[in-house]
Amino acid sequence: MCSRYQNGYLRCVQRKNGSWAWEFLWRENGPLGKKRRTVKVGSLDQFPTRELATKAVRGLKMCINAETHRRRHRPIQMLDLIDRFIQTELSPNTYWYSPATRIIYREFLELTPRKQRQGV
């Protein structure tokens, strides 16, 4: 099952001792199913507005969604990397390399036989 980005929910609740505090709620998928998680962000004195409490939660959101941002890729082969470099960096349209540098780089990369480049 694909995990989704968790925005969570920020709410202001009254605690058992009578004080008001900001809480952040989100769900986690675990081996036993979904679990609801809650963490106290801070008191209403610390964060008088919702905007300040939301800013305080940003780091927590990044930790919660760390797995969501990871993408599964296939390994990059050196041959693909060299071909991409030749297409983008050594094209005649690039201005950050001089024409002489582009020629030298291209010759250096094309000196290595394709079979040898593929194994690297």
C-alpha positions in Angstrom: 0.0 0.0 0.0 1.4 3.4 -1.0 1.8 5.9 1.8 0.3 9.3 1.4 1.7 12.7 2.4 0.4 13.5 5.9 -0.7 17.1 6.4 -2.0 16.3 9.9 -4.5 18.3 11.9 -3.7 21.1 14.3 -6.2 21.9 17.0 -6.4 23.9 20.2 -7.7 21.8 23.1 -8.3 22.3 26.8 -6.0 20.1 28.9 -7.1 18.3 32.1 -5.4 20.9 34.2 -7.5 23.6 32.6 -4.9 25.2 30.4 -5.3 25.5 26.6 -2.7 23.9 24.3 -2.0 23.2 20.6 -2.1 19.5 19.6 -1.0 18.0 16.3 -2.7 14.8 15.0 -1.7 12.4 12.2 -2.0 8.8 11.2 0.7 6.2 10.8 0.5 2.9 9.0 2.0 0.1 11.0 2.1 -3.7 10.9 -1.1 -3.8 12.9 -2.9 -1.2 10.8 -3.4 2.5 11.1 -2.7 4.3 14.3 -3.7 7.8 15.3 -0.8 9.8 16.8 -1.0 13.0 18.8 1.7 15.3 20.1 1.5 18.5 22.2 3.0 21.4 20.2 2.9 24.0 23.0 0.6 26.1 25.1 -1.6 28.9 24.0 0.9 31.3 25.8 3.8 30.0 23.7 1.9 30.1 20.4 -1.0 32.7 20.6 -2.0 32.2 17.0 -2.7 29.2 14.7 -0.1 30.5 12.3 2.7 30.4 14.9 1.7 26.9 16.0 1.7 25.8 12.3 5.2 27.1 11.9 6.3 25.1 14.9 4.9 21.9 13.4 6.8 22.1 10.1 9.8 20.1 11.3 7.5 17.4 12.7 5.7 17.1 9.4 9.1 16.6 7.6 9.9 13.7 10.0 6.4 12.2 9.6 6.6 12.3 5.8 10.3 11.3 5.4 9.3 7.9 4.0 6.8 9.4 1.5 9.5 11.6 -0.1 11.8 8.7 -0.8 11.5 7.5 -4.3 12.6 4.1 -5.5 14.9 4.3 -8.4 16.9 1.9 -10.4 20.6 2.3 -10.2 22.2 4.7 -12.7 24.8 3.2 -15.0 27.9 5.1 -15.8 27.2 4.8 -19.5 23.8 6.6 -19.0 25.5 9.3 -17.0 28.1 9.9 -19.6 25.6 10.0 -22.5 23.5 12.5 -20.5 26.5 14.7 -19.9 27.4 14.6 -23.6 23.8 15.6 -24.6 23.4 18.4 -22.1 26.7 19.8 -21.1 28.6 19.3 -24.4 25.9 20.5 -26.8 26.7 23.5 -29.0 24.0 25.5 -27.1 25.9 25.5 -23.8 27.7 28.7 -23.1 29.5 27.8 -19.8 32.1 25.7 -21.6 34.4 27.1 -24.3 34.3 25.3 -27.6 37.8 24.0 -27.0 36.8 22.5 -23.6 33.7 20.8 -25.2 35.9 19.2 -27.9 38.5 18.0 -25.3 35.8 16.6 -23.0 34.0 14.9 -25.8 37.2 13.3 -27.1 38.1 12.1 -23.6 34.7 10.5 -23.1 34.6 8.9 -26.5 38.1 7.4 -26.2 36.8 4.9 -23.7 35.2 2.0 -25.5 31.5 1.7 -25.0 31.8 -1.8 -23.5 34.4 -0.6 -21.0 32.2 2.4 -20.0 29.2 0.1 -19.5 31.1 -2.0 -16.9 32.3 0.9 -14.8 
